[in-house]
Amino acid sequence: MGTRVCNKKEPVSPDMIRKLVEKSNLDNLLELRNVCIFILTFAGFFRIEEVLHIRYGEISFHSDYLTINVNRSKTDQLRKGSQVEIFRGLRYCYLPCKQFQALFKRG
């Protein structure tokens, strides 16, 4: 009575991300971009708004990790920004370094 039915969605799992990458055509620039967005959102614990505001100059590639400068975030009340590092060797997920480098070389 007066309450809506709540349909809980299943959380994204590492297996879902792995299957997404395996089934994607990474030669297609649009699919490559989308895969990078999904991986980055998952591996960096980002909200979609944060990912969509990341620019090329805010990503630094290193030998075993990448660094992303996040200028604005919903949880950044002081508006100072933050840095997020995503390391290679995450066994639960494909590291976006490889996909991002491919995207930036082609885009």
ABEGO torsion letter per residue (X at the ends): XGBBBBBBBBBBBAAAAAAAAAABBAABAAAAAAAAAAAAAAAAGBBAAAAAABBAAABBBBAABBBBBBABBAABAAGAEBBBBBBBGBAABBBAAAAAAAAAAAX
